[in-house]
Amino acid sequence: MTTDASDEWKQWHERRTEQVSAPDGPLALTGTYWLEDLPDGQLPAIPGSWRAEEDGVVLLAAADDGLTVDGEPFSGEVRLGPDPGPATRSRVAAGGRRLVVLVREEVWGVRVYDPDAPGRSAFRGIDASPHDPRWSVEGHFTPYGEHRTVLVENADGRHRGLALGGVLAFTLDGQDLTLQVSVEEDGSLWAVFADATSGDSSYRFRFLRPPAPDAEGRTTVDFNRSLLPPCAFADHFVCPFPPPGNTLGVAIEAGERILR
């Protein structure tokens, strides 16, 4: 039997709920620490000494600090680059906590993921609108043809560059709309957007991830799969706010809305 779009959406929503509530999911983030703000190299409640250099982070620890690197008890000095993927792939751990090295515009930091984070125990689910086919429409992507970066405010109050790859055009309820989008490594698109529900019946902005366009630029714009950004789950994320032109005047009553 072919699974219809509504059933596929329900499965997607269930998987999404499992992902965000996992021991290493966004609800487990308890801190993001920028090393330029910590000249003594001491992270709050985290052992070891952490020092940022131009090409990475140097960690110095003693055996009784209880840290592991690559799954093995660690003492001495090690140079760390940015961790590539989910928190479980981070090189450094402190007990059950994962310590994730990251870099943003040449500023190095460390994130702490704790499976015992209060956010995980308080989580009651994500309020999301039921699937409605009218929120899924065909879109057309037009690349800029040049590298373009716009400075936008982030959730932590700092301004950072947001790389934009082109314009996604679509028609919704008879209105012609556009979003400036980024292009991911796999060719899929990523939009940060707000709409008439933002800050009211939905979070102040959301993410949308349309699939990679075909050779003629066609893709699907499915607002049923609008995502809450990571900063909706924990205050320690640095999500970018929508770039100019990405605040839509229509009410997108679809997708993930708020936490319960």
Buried (B, 14 or more C-beta within 10 A) or exposed (E): EEEEEEEBBBEBBEEBBEEBBBBBBBBBBBBBBBBEEBEEBEBEEBBBBBBBEEEBBBBBBEEEBBBBBEEEEBBEEBEBEBBEEBBEEBBBBBEEBBBBBBBBEEBBBBBBBBBEBEBBEEBEEBBBBEBBEEBBBEBBBEEEEEEBEEEBEBBBEEEBEBEBBBBBBBEBEEEEBBBBBBBEEEEBBBBBBBBBBBEEEBBBBBBBBBEEBEEEBEBEBBBBBBBBBBBBBBEBBBBBBBBEBBBBEEBBBBBBBBBE
